[in-house]
Amino acid sequence: MSQLTRRKFLKTSALAAGAAALSARSWGQVTGANSDVRVAVLGLNGRGKNHVASLSAIKGVRIVALCDPDSAVLEQAKQLKGIDAASIKTYTDLRELFASPDVDAVTIATPNHWHSLAGIWACQAGKDVYVEKPVSHNIWEGRQLAAAAKKYNRVVQAGVQIRSGEGLREAVEYVQAGNLGKIIVSRGLCYKRRDSIGKTSGPQPVPASINYDIWTGPAPLLPPRRNSKKNGPVHYEWHWFWNYGNGDVGNQGIHQMDVARWFLGEPGLPRHSLSIGGRLGYVDDGETPNTQVIVHDYKTAPLIFEVRGLPSKPARGNEADTSGLSSADAADAAASTMDKYRGVSIGNVVECEGGFMIVPGYWSATAVDRDGKVIKEFKGHDHHMENFIEVIRSRKTADLYGPIDEGHESSALCHLGNISHEVGRAITPGELAERTQGSSLSAEATGRMIEHLKVHHVDLAKTPLTLGAPLAVEDGKEQFTGEFSDAANALLTRKYREPFVVPKLA
């Protein structure tokens, strides 16, 4: 079989027929232990800027190319520290970048709907890959990316950088060794303010600087229906639309979902998943939930994840308005508005029989007993991008802190929660209480969520919560079985837009 030419790559984009014959030598020099690693960064309007900062600080790494479908963003990125504006190559079409023989590795910080396909195309073109979280827009395509890493023998690091912290790795080992007793529940928390994106009157014009066909890629080619004062009609607010993003559970929450599963030591998907929540507290063009509780039923212990997108205090003033609340609620209103669980607003709390492991953010943790007395502290820092470069040089993929299989499975947890939500139905608070009364853990999480909504004056009779479908995951498979399986299985993947089609590799 003849090797795939760069011209054919640009024409087809799929690479399926000849990719098995490709090697890194097909495109350029193999990266050696002593040679520079030549890296390109894809997506420069958000996390890509952090990639540039991290890469430029690593000895023996050269950022040789930048890619973004927005030419205005590209021009701004050329001014970033660590970029040689005179020599850097820029691309608006990632397919042209992948065809370059002068790139050894790429980092992908595009919108979520591009993550898997960009990663697969990069693997097929002989590049090593760092892909931001979540590594996929849906469960099926994430599995194809994991398969691509193996098929094309590429280094693929998932952007779950909390795993790189030495302190967190020690904390996980400490809990799994039984030092705090049996795990009761592993919680992830994302209490992060997300303001309303407002309402538009209809489709919005795309700025002339954006190649919207490329930006849209695998998604349906539809005009944007958002117009943020800060980000315009295209950028960032895509997170809150199903065609492109996965809500905050797949934005910030993927980190905490990943850490929660890591502590459990559970490979693969849970036995059952359930979401309770909705987009509440304001009316805007966004589609994804801003308030949500997701329960994953694992054999070891439940994994419970919570999203809060409303402000830490109600919009009408600095103090909580307690009118309409019971005296007990009113007395607790200040704590409710902050809505923290054991001092953590974004992070993890692993509850065990003998105490708690508190992870208040990134890389560090503290073990406390049931009375809150500190038992042991664990400190660390981010080493994720450095780890990626080290493994590119060594080719020892077992040394990756965020291997693509782990990134895929944790990303899939986010998708499970969202699928449950999308297949769900409206529910009253009374019915919710009945549904959760058999589980003290679920009742506690949803109860705190309802109190949070009360403080924010959300009338659940007018804008009800959505009770997601209780999903049963087929044992050993990434698909559903049982009552809601037909509707849920239809959301495992999407219809891809030619020529931006994720190939079936697994």
N, C-alpha and C positions, 0 to 999 in steps of 0.2 A: 504494500500500500504506500503510495507516495505521500510525502509530508504535505501538510496543509500550508498553502502559501498565505502570506499576509494579505494579498489582494483578495483571495477567496474568503479569508476571515472577515474582511470588511464588507463583502457582499452578502455573506450568508448569516453571520453573527451566531449561528447555532453551533458550528464546529464539531458536531456529533460524529460525522463520518470519519474524519482523519485525526481527531484529537488523541486517540489512543496511541498514535505513533509519535506524538509530540514529546519533546523533552525540553529542558531549559536551554539546551544548546541549539534548539531549533530557532530561537529568537535572539540569543545573545550569549555572552560568556557566562559560564557557571560560576556562581558566587563561591569564592574560596575563603579559607579561614583568614587570609591576610588582605583580601581585596575589599574595596568599598562595596557596601550594599546600596544599590541604586533604587530609590523608592519614589513612587508617585502617590499623591494624595488625591482621592476622589471625594468631592463634596466639601466646599470651603465656607459655607455660611453658618456653620455651627461647630460640631465636634471636630471637624477637619482642622480648625485653627489649633485645637489642642493637640491633634496629631502632629502638626507642623512643629509646635513647641517641643513636644516630647522627642520627636525624631532628630531635630536639630541639635539636641543636647547629647546625643549618643555618638561616641567616637566611632569613626569608620562608616558612618551613614551619610549618604548624599541624597538630598531631595532634588530629583532631576526633572520632575514634571508635576503639574497641577491640572486638575480636570473639574469643570463645573459647567452645567448647561447655561448658567447665567454669566455672560461676559463681563458684566459690571462687578459681580462677586469675584471673578478671576482677577480683574485689574486690582481690586482691593487686596486680594490675597498675595499678590506679588510684592506688596509692601511689608508683609509680615516678617518679623525677626527670624532669621535662619534661612530666608529665601534670597538667592542671588537673582535679582530681577533681570539682570543683563543676559544670563545664560539659561534661565528656567524655560522649559517648554510648557506651553499651555494648550489645553484641549477643551472643546465643548462637547465632543462626542467620545464617550469612553471606549468605543470600539476602535477608534484610531489610536488611542493610548495603548490598548492591549496589543495592538499590532506592532508596537515599537520594540526593536531589539535592544534598546538602551535602558530598559526597566527590568529590575529583578523581582521587585515586590510592590504590591499596592496596598494602601489602607483605604477602607471604604467607609465614608461618613455621609453617604447619601440619605435621602428619605427611606423609610423602612421598605417600601414596595420595590426598591431596587437592590436591597442587600443580597438576597440569595442569587439572583441572576447575575449581578455584577461579579460576585464571588465565583460562581461557576465558570463564567466566561474567562475570568482571570486565571483560574486553575487550568482551563483548557488551553490557554495561551502560554502556559509554562511559568506563570508568576506565582509567588507565594502571597498569602493574603492575610490581612488583619481586617476583620469585618465588625462594624459596630453592632451593639445590641439594639433591639432583638436581631438575631442573625437572619430572620425571615419575616415575611408578612403573613404567612400561614404555615400550618404544620407540614403539609406535603412538601413544599418547596425547601423548607429547612432540611428535611431528610435528603433531598437531592443534593444540596450543598455539602452535607456531611459525606455523601457517597462520592462526590467529585473530588474531595480532598484525598480519599483513598485511591480512587481510580487513576488519578493523574499524579499521585505521589507528591502532593504539595503540602507545605506547612500552612495551616489555616488556624489562626488564633481568633477566638471570639472575644469581643470587647467587654467581658465581664471582669473588669480590672480589680474588683475587690478580692478576687481569688489570688491576686499576686502579693497581698500583704502577708508577710511572715507571721505577724501577730494573729491574723485571722486563721491561718493554716494551723497554728499551734492551738488556738481556741477550739477549732473543729475537732482536732485530735483529742483534746482534753475532754470534751463532751462525749465523743464516741467511745472513749476509754471507760466511760461510766463514772467519772469523778463527781458528777452532780446527780447521779442516779438515772433512772429511766426517763426518757423524754416524754413529756405529756403533750406538748404542742409546740410547733415551730412557727413563729409569727414573722411576717414581713409587714412593714408599715411605711406608707408614703403619704404624709400629711403635708402637701405642697400646694401653696396657693396658685390657682390658675384663674385669672380673670376671664370674664365673658369676652368672646371675640366679636360680639355684636351681630346684628342682622343686616343682611344685604337685601336690596330690592330685586336682585336677579343675578345672572352671570356677570362676572367682572372681567374687564380687559386684561390681557397678559402684557406685562411690560415688554417693550421691544428688545430689551437686552437678553431675554430668556428664550432659549430654544425649547418651546413647550412640548414639542413632540418627543424630544429626548428626555426632558424632565418627567413626562408622564410615563414613558417606557411601557412596562407590562400592564399598566392600569388602563381603564377605558379613557379615551381621549375626550374629556369633558371640560368645558370652561370652568374656571374656579368660581366658587360661590362663597367667598370670604374676602375680607378686605381690612386686615388689621392695620391700625394706625402705625404700629411699629414695624411690622413685617410685610405689609402689602398684601396683594391677593394670592400669592403663591407660597411664599416661604414660611416655615415653622408651624403655622397653624394647621398644616396638613396632618399633624399628629392627631387631630380630633375628628378626622374623616376616615371612614372605613376603607375607602379606595386606596389610601396611602399609608395611614398610620394605624395604631392599635391602642389609642388612648394612653393615659398615664400608667396603666398597668404594663404596657409595652414600651414606655418611655423611661421614666425613673424607676418604675416598679420592677422591671426585669432584674435589676441588681438585687433587690431585696428578696424576690422570688428565688433567685439563684442561690443566695446565701442560705435561705431557709431550707431548701432542698439539700444543699451541701451538708448542713449540720445533721440532717436526717440520715445521710449516707444512702439515699434511695436513688438507684439508677432508673431511668425510664419514667413513664407516666404513672399517675395515680390510678387507683381502682375506680374512683368516682370523682366528679367535679361539679360544683354548684356556684353560681354567682347570684348576688342580691345587690341591687343598686340602680343607678340611673343618672341621667344628666339633670341635675336639680339645683334650684337656687337662683337661676336666671334662665332667660329664653334667648338663645342665639342660634347661629348656623351650625354649631358643632353637633356631632352625631354620637361620639363615644361617651361612656359614663364619666362623670367627674366625682362620683361618690359610689363606692363599691366595696363589697366584702366577697372574697372568693375563698371557698373551702375545697381543698384537695384532700381526698381520703387516701392516705398511704398506710401501708401495713405497720410501719414503725410508730407513726403518730400522725395526727392531722397537721397539714400545712394550711395556715390561715393568713390570707393577705388582705390588707385594707388600704383603700385609696380615699383621701379627702382632698378635694380641689377647692373648696370654699375658703374664704379668708379665715385667719385665726380668730378674728373678731367680726361680728356682723357689720355690714357696710354703713349702718345708720349712725354709728358713733364709736367712741373708744371703749365704752363700757357695754357689756352685754345687756340687752333688753330682756328682762325676765318676766315681762307681763305675759300672762297666759300659761306660765309654768307652775307646777306644784311648788309648795314651799321647799321640798327636798331638792327639786330641780334648781330652784332659784338659788339655794344656798351653795349649790355646786356649779353655778353658771360660769364663774371665772375659769375653773379648771376645764369645763366642757368646751369653752371657746378655744382654748389652747389645744385641747383634744390630743393629748400625748398619752402614750401607754408606757408606764414606768420610766418616764423621762425621755423617751425616744419619739421623735417626730418623723424622721426619715432613717430607717435602719431596721434592726431585727431584735427580737426578744425570744430566746429559746427557754421555755419553761420546763424544768425537770423536777423530779420528785424531791431532790435535795437543794434546789436553788434555781437561779436564772443565769443565763449568759446574755449580757446586754451588749448589743453592737450599735452604738449611736452614730451610724454613718459609715465610714470607710476604714478598713485596714486594722482597726484596733478593737478590743473587746474587754469586758470586765465580768468576771464570775462573782456572783453574790449569793449568799445563803437566803433562806426563805424570809429572814428578817431584814434583808437588804445590806448585811455586813459584807464588805469586800473580802473575797477569798483569794483572788488572783487576778492580775492585770496582764493584758497581752498587747504589745505595741508593734506597729509595723508601718510600711509606706508602700506607695505604688511602684511596682517594678514590671508592669505588664508589657509595655512597648519594648523595654530592654530584653525581656524574656523572649519576645517574638524574634528580635534580631539575633539573639544568641542561638535560638533553635534553627533559624535560617542557616546559620554557619555550621552548626553541628549536625543538622538533619535528624536529630533525635526527638521526634515528635512526642514521645512519651514525657518529655520534660516541659511541655507547654503547660502553663498555668490555666489557660482557658481553651482547652481543646474543643474543636468544633462540635464534637458529639455532646459534650456537656452544655455548650452554648445553645445547641439545638433543643435539647431536652428542657432546659429552663425557659427558653423562648416559647416552647410548646405549652408550658404551664400558663403563660399569659394568654395564648390563643384559646386554650381550653375554657378559661374564665369568660372570655369574650364570646365564644361560641355559645356557651350556656346562656349568656345574657341575650344574644340575638335571637335565640330560639324561645325565649321566655315570654312571660305575660305579666300584666299589671296585677298588683297585689295590695291589699289594705294592711295597715299595721296590725290589726287584730288577727288577720289570717297569717301574717308573718310570725306573730308570737306563737300561734298554734303550731305552725310548721317547725319551729326551732325549739319547742319546749322539751323535746327529747334529747337535745344536745346542749349542755351547759356552756360549752365553748362557743358554739355558733350563736347561741342566744346572747351571750355576753358581748360578742363582737357586733352583732346587729343591733343590740340594745344601745350600745354606745353610739353607733351610727345614727340611730333615730334621735337620740338626745342632741347630738351635734346638729342635725337638721332642724330640730325645734328651736335651738338657740338662733339659728339663721332664718327663722320665720318661714320655713318651707312647709306648706300645707299639703300633706301627703294625700288628702282627699281630692285635691285638685290636680296635683302632679304626683301620681303614685309611684312607688318603687316598682321595679321589675324583678319578679321572681324568676330567675333563670331556670332552664330545664335541667333537672338532675341527670347528668350524663354518666353513663356506664362505659368505661373504656375496655375494649376487648383485650383480654389477657395477652400480653406480649406483642400487641399490634397497636399501631397508631391510627385507630379508627374506633367507632362507637358501635355498641350493640344495645338492644333493648328498645324501649318505647319511643324515644326521640331520635333514634339512630339515623333515620332517613334524612330528616332536616339537618341534623348536626353533621353528618358525613358530607353533605353537599357544601359545607363551609370549610372543609379541610384544605381545599385548594380554591383556585379561581380560574376563570377563562382568561387566557393571556392574549394580548394584542400582538399580532404579527408586526415586525419580526422579533418582538421582545418576548420570546417564549421560553420558559424554563424547561430544559430537557429532562426526560425521565431517565434517571441513572440508578435508581434503587427500586 
